[in-house]
């Protein structure tokens, strides 16, 4: 009787797992089915490297939005990665374990804050401050990068803390016994041993940043043009899809699905890189 119950539970769990994987596959197939024919029709070179986006006249170049997505993401990483890694070092090395057990789950909860809340803070506080201090419209590439930099902090901190804590304590103690200072031990021994996990946290955070939509729509300005300054308004790939999908038809709609294909491939590449790095870490351990 017990064996039959275990088989039933196993079958139910397998069906649930397959349904989740199947749903993701169906979504991917649908996006590629709608987007790839359009890319082949207009040509990958024109679609990816043309600077003209004007669906009304049949021009579908997403190059300005690719550049904007790259710069906003890199700006977010310049803000979020160093702060996140520094926060992880502080939490693991200088904070008592009892405090860490409270602070780390609290930081992880920050990842659940809706992105529209970050966007609202950016519109009401950050954009006016940028406009007052440096000029420009305020809603800009810089505002988008700063907001995304804050949004990715929980990802970087949480995974980096786990990576550092997975390093055997004997590494740290051995370096101290050999005469290294506390910082030298952390910098030259522990961080090097946890390097692959920290790199994976940064790559996953990059995937989160490049796929963010609502906060970027609210603070980046949504101008379809190549940015020449951090104070310029920009439109990212995700923002373009969200803003125009509601009324797009025909070739315009297909172009937005093709934009989704480009995003899908970029994020899959980042996730695959993160998985490869984490597998390397597991082999090294």
N, C-alpha and C positions, 0 to 999 in steps of 0.2 A: 504493500500500500504506500509506504514512504517512498519507494523507488519510483512509483507511478507519479506521485506528487512532484518529485524533483524533476522528472522528465517534462511534466506540464509546465512548471515554472521556467525551466530552461527553454522550452519552445516559445513561451510568451515573451521572455526577454530577447530571444533571438529575433522574433518577429518585430518587436519594437525597435531593436537596433537596425534591422534591415529597412524598416520603414523610414527611419531617420536618414540613413544613407541614401535610400531611394529618393527621398524628397530632395535632398541636395543635388543628386544627379539629374533629376528632372528639371530643377531650376537652372543648372548649368547647361543642359541640353537646350532648354527653351531660349536662354540668352544667346547661345552660339547660333541656334537656328535662325533667330531674328537678326543678329548682328553681322555674322560672317558674310552672308551674301552681299550685304551693302558694302562692306569693306572691299570685297572682290570687284564689285561693280564700279565704284569710284576710284579704286586703286589704293593700296596701303600707303603709298608715298604721298598722294594728295591728301588723304584723310589724316595722316599722322603729322605731316610737316607743312601743310598749308596754314597760313595765319588768318584766313578769312572764314568766319562763321556767320553766315546769313542764310538761314533756311528758306526765307522768302524768295531768294534769288537762286536757290539751289547750290549754295556754297557751304561745304561742310568740313572745314578744317579745324581740327582740335588742338593744333600746336600751341596756341597761347594758353589753353587750359592745362595741357600737359606740363608746360613750363611753370605755370602758377602752382599746380599740385606739387611739383618737385620742390620749388622754393619754399612753399608753405611747410611742407613736410620736413625739409632740411632745417628750416628755422625752428620748427617745433623740437627737433632732435637736439639742436644746439642748446635749447633751453632745458628740455626735459631729461635728456640723458645724463649730463653732468650732475644736475641737482638730484636726480633719482639715485644714481650710484653713490653720491656723497651721503644721501640720506640713508641708504642701505648700510654703508660703512659705519655711520654714526649709530644706527640702531643695533647693529651686531657687535660693535666693539666698545661703545661708550655708554650704552644704556643697560641697566640691570635687566636680567631675564624676565623678571616679573612685569616690568614696564613694557618690555617688548611683546609679551603675550597679550597685552591690552592694545598697544599702539598699532601693531601690524594688522590685526583684523579691522581696526578702525580705518586705516589707510586703504585696505582692500574694499571697504564699503564705499569709499569715495568713487570707485569705478562705476558704481550703480547710480550715481547722480545723473539725471537726464541731461543730455548735451544742450538742450534748450536753456537750461539754467545757466550753464557756462556762457552761452551766447548772449543771454540777457545781461549778465554781468559785464560782458565785453562791450555791448552796445551802450549801457548806461554809465559805465565807469572807465573802461580802458580806452575806447575810441575817443571820447571827449578829452581824455588826458593826453593822448597822442596828438590830437589836433591842436591842443593848447601848447604843448611843449615843442613840437617839431613841424607843425603845419600839416597841410594836406587835408584830405577829407576825414581822416580818422579811421574810417572803415577801410582797412587796407591789408596788404600782405603781412605787415608787421603785427597787426592786431590778431590776424588769424594764426600766425606762428606762435604768438605768446599764449593765446587761449589753448591751442592744441598742446603746447608744451606743458601746461598745467594739467590738461586732461590725461596725458600719458604717464604722469608721475606714478599713480598707483601701480601700473603695470611694471614699470622699471623697478620700483622699490620692492614690490612683493617678490618678483622672480629673482632679483639680485640678492635679497635677504636669504631666500632659500638656497641659492647657489653658494653663498658665503658660509652659511651654516652647515652645508654638506661637506665642507673641507674638514678633515680630521683635526681635532683640537691639538693633537701632538705636533702638527706642522708649526702652528703659532708658538707653542711652548718651546719647541726645539730652537726656533729662531731667537726667542728671548734668552734661552740658555746659552746661546752662542754669542751673546752680547749685543744683539740688535735692539733698537728701541721699539717701542710699541708701534709707532707709525711705520718704521722700516719693516717690521715683521708683517704688518698688514699689506703694505705696498709691494714688497719684494717676494713674499711667499704666498699669503692667503689669496690675494687678488689674482695672482698668476694661476693658482690652482683652480680658482673659480671663474676664470676668464671666459670659458665657453658658455657657461650659464648666464653670465652678465651680457655677453654678446647676443645670446638668444633673446634676452629680455629687451634689449634695444631694438632688435629686428622685429619682434612682435609688436612693440610699441610703435614702430614705424608703420607697420601694417594698419594699426588702429588709427594712426594720424592720417594716412593717405585715404582711408575709407570713411572718415568722418564727414558728415553732411550738414546737419542742422546748425551747429555752432559756426561753421565756416560760412554758410549762407548769411548768417546774421551779422558777422563782423568783417568779412573780407571785401565787401563793396560790390561784388558781382559784375565788374566791368570786363567785357571780353576783349582784352588787349594784352600785349606783351608787357610785363612789368619792367620798368627801368629804374625803380627805386623801391625800397621797402615801404614807402609811404603811398605807393600807387594802389588803387583798387584793382582786384583781380577776381577771376572766377575759376574755381577748380572743376575737375571732371565730375565729381559727385554733385556739386552745387548745380552744374549745368543740367544734369539729368533730373534732379529734383525740381528745378525751376520750370523746365519746359515739357516734361512728360505729360502734365495735365492737359495740355492743349495740342500736343504734337500729333500729326497724322501723316500717313504715307511715308515718303522718303525721310522726312524729319523724324518721325518715330523710329524708323529703322536706324537712323544715324545715332540716336540716343542709345539704342540697344547696342550698336557697335561701340559706342563709348563705354558701355558696361562691359563689353568683352575685353577692352583694353585694361580697364580697372581690375577685372577678374584675373587676368593674366599677371598683372603686376603684383597683386596681393598673394596669388598662389605662389609666385616666385619667391616673395619674401617669406611666406610660411614654410616653403620647402627648404629655404636656406636656414631658417631657425631650427627646423627639425634635424637637418644635417648637422648643425652645430651641437645640438643637444645629444645626438647619437655619438658624436665624437667625444663629448664629455663623458657619456656613459662608458664608452670603451676605455677612456683614459682612467676612469675610476676603477 
